[in-house]
Amino acid sequence: MSADILFAPIFNLTHQSVLLDQLMIFFAKDLIYVIFFLVIIYSLKPNKDNRKALLLSILSLGLSLILIEIIRLFFYLPRPTIIHGITTLIPSPQEPSFPSKHTADIFCLVWSYLIYKSKITLFLLTAGILIGFSRVFVGVHYPIDIIGGILVSGVSVYFIHHLHKLIQKYI
């Protein structure tokens, strides 16, 4: 299966509606910062599990960034702009496309808050899907990049969570 089998049908939705394009630009560039801000505010509430989920998210984010850089050393997938010569709706980063850092970042939150059964998990999942889809829509990622970001974040959260449990067992 080619990396761009689903790319064209999604990217071809651009320029159909100015409002949709502007929404997708916001989702692709800025929604992640709004979500991180809201999660930090939410996690300040007097709920120990929310703070644990936030800490797990932060530690997992660090690991996922390391894993992404390691993956990119061995597997290079150019951005759609390079392969297809398209004009994206937002500036396209010059780094490799796979896996998506934005998607890995938001899904570190999703997986972490899911582990702690937080009330905001569905909200975070919705935001994660919007961010991932919008990154393809605006032309800076392939769908496989989004899936890769989800998987990298899942591995990161799983590893950090189980490392924490292992350390607690011996302390």
C-alpha positions as CSV (number, residue, x, y, z in Angstrom):
1,M,0.0,0.0,0.0
2,S,1.4,3.3,-1.1
3,A,1.9,6.0,1.6
4,D,-0.3,8.4,-0.3
5,I,-3.3,6.1,-1.1
6,L,-5.6,8.1,1.1
7,F,-3.7,11.4,0.9
8,A,-5.2,12.6,-2.4
9,P,-8.8,12.1,-1.5
10,I,-8.3,14.0,1.8
11,F,-6.1,16.8,0.4
12,N,-8.4,17.3,-2.6
13,L,-11.0,18.5,-0.1
14,T,-9.0,21.8,0.2
15,H,-10.2,24.9,-1.5
16,Q,-13.8,23.7,-1.5
17,S,-14.8,26.0,1.4
18,V,-12.9,28.9,2.8
19,L,-14.5,28.2,6.3
20,L,-13.4,24.6,6.2
21,D,-9.9,25.5,5.0
22,Q,-9.6,28.0,7.9
23,L,-10.9,25.5,10.4
24,M,-8.4,22.9,9.3
25,I,-5.6,25.4,9.4
26,F,-6.5,26.2,13.0
27,F,-6.8,22.5,13.9
28,A,-3.4,21.7,12.2
29,K,-1.4,24.5,13.7
30,D,-3.0,25.9,16.8
31,L,-5.5,23.5,18.4
32,I,-2.7,21.4,20.0
33,Y,-1.6,24.5,22.0
34,V,-5.2,25.2,23.1
35,I,-5.6,21.6,24.2
36,F,-2.4,21.6,26.2
37,F,-3.4,24.8,27.9
38,L,-6.9,23.4,28.8
39,V,-5.4,20.1,30.0
40,I,-3.0,21.9,32.3
41,I,-5.8,24.0,33.7
42,Y,-8.0,20.9,34.1
43,S,-5.2,19.0,35.8
44,L,-4.8,21.7,38.5
45,K,-8.1,20.6,39.9
46,P,-7.7,18.7,43.2
47,N,-7.7,15.3,41.6
48,K,-4.6,13.2,42.0
49,D,-5.3,11.0,38.9
50,N,-5.5,14.1,36.7
51,R,-2.0,15.2,37.9
52,K,-0.7,11.7,37.4
53,A,-2.1,11.7,33.9
54,L,-0.5,15.1,33.2
55,L,2.9,13.9,34.5
56,L,2.6,10.7,32.5
57,S,1.8,12.8,29.4
58,I,4.8,15.0,29.9
59,L,7.3,12.1,30.4
60,S,5.8,10.2,27.5
61,L,6.1,13.3,25.2
62,G,9.8,13.3,25.9
63,L,10.2,9.6,25.1
64,S,8.0,9.9,21.9
65,L,10.2,12.7,20.6
66,I,13.3,10.6,21.1
67,L,11.6,7.6,19.4
68,I,10.5,9.7,16.5
69,E,14.0,11.0,15.9
70,I,15.3,7.4,16.1
71,I,12.7,6.2,13.6
72,R,13.6,9.0,11.2
73,L,17.2,8.0,11.2
74,F,16.3,4.6,9.7
75,F,13.1,5.4,7.8
76,Y,12.8,8.5,5.7
77,L,9.5,9.5,4.2
78,P,9.6,12.9,2.4
79,R,6.7,15.4,3.0
80,P,3.9,15.4,0.4
81,T,5.1,18.7,-0.9
82,I,8.4,17.1,-2.0
83,I,6.8,14.0,-3.6
84,H,3.7,15.7,-5.2
85,G,4.9,19.3,-5.6
86,I,1.8,20.6,-4.0
87,T,1.1,23.9,-2.2
88,T,0.1,23.3,1.3
89,L,-2.3,25.4,3.3
90,I,0.3,25.9,6.0
91,P,4.1,26.0,5.7
92,S,5.5,22.5,5.4
93,P,8.3,21.6,7.8
94,Q,11.5,20.5,6.1
95,E,11.9,17.4,8.4
96,P,10.7,13.9,7.4
97,S,7.0,13.2,7.4
98,F,6.9,9.9,9.3
99,P,5.8,9.7,12.0
100,S,3.8,12.8,12.8
101,K,5.1,14.7,15.9
102,H,1.8,16.7,16.3
103,T,-0.2,13.5,16.4
104,A,2.2,11.8,18.8
105,D,2.1,14.8,21.1
106,I,-1.7,14.9,21.3
107,F,-2.1,11.2,21.6
108,C,0.4,11.1,24.5
109,L,-2.4,13.1,26.3
110,V,-5.1,10.8,25.0
111,W,-3.4,7.6,26.1
112,S,-2.3,9.0,29.5
113,Y,-5.8,10.3,30.4
114,L,-7.3,7.1,29.2
115,I,-5.1,5.1,31.6
116,Y,-6.4,7.2,34.5
117,K,-10.0,7.0,33.2
118,S,-10.3,10.7,33.0
119,K,-13.6,12.4,32.1
120,I,-11.8,14.4,29.4
121,T,-10.5,11.3,27.4
122,L,-13.3,11.5,24.8
123,F,-12.6,15.2,24.4
124,L,-8.9,14.5,23.9
125,L,-9.6,11.7,21.5
126,T,-11.8,14.0,19.4
127,A,-9.1,16.7,19.4
128,G,-6.5,14.1,18.4
129,I,-8.6,12.9,15.5
130,L,-9.2,16.4,14.4
131,I,-5.5,17.3,14.6
132,G,-4.4,14.2,12.8
133,F,-7.0,14.6,10.0
134,S,-6.2,18.3,9.6
135,R,-2.5,17.6,9.2
136,V,-3.3,15.5,6.2
137,F,-6.0,17.9,4.9
138,V,-3.6,20.9,4.9
139,G,-1.0,18.7,3.0
140,V,1.9,18.3,5.5
141,H,1.4,14.6,6.3
142,Y,0.2,11.3,4.9
143,P,-2.3,9.2,6.8
144,I,0.4,6.7,7.5
145,D,2.3,9.4,9.4
146,I,-0.7,10.0,11.6
147,I,-1.0,6.3,12.4
148,G,2.7,6.2,13.1
149,G,2.3,9.1,15.6
150,I,-0.5,7.3,17.3
151,L,1.5,4.2,17.7
152,V,4.7,5.9,18.9
153,S,2.7,7.8,21.5
154,G,1.0,4.5,22.6
155,V,4.4,2.8,23.0
156,S,5.8,5.8,24.9
157,V,2.9,6.0,27.3
158,Y,2.9,2.3,27.9
159,F,6.6,2.2,28.6
160,I,6.6,5.2,30.9
161,H,3.5,4.0,32.8
162,H,5.0,0.5,33.3
163,L,8.4,1.9,34.2
164,H,6.7,4.0,36.9
165,K,4.8,0.9,38.2
166,L,8.1,-1.1,38.3
167,I,9.9,1.7,40.2
168,Q,7.1,2.0,42.7
169,K,7.2,-1.7,43.3
170,Y,10.9,-1.5,44.4
171,I,10.7,1.8,46.4
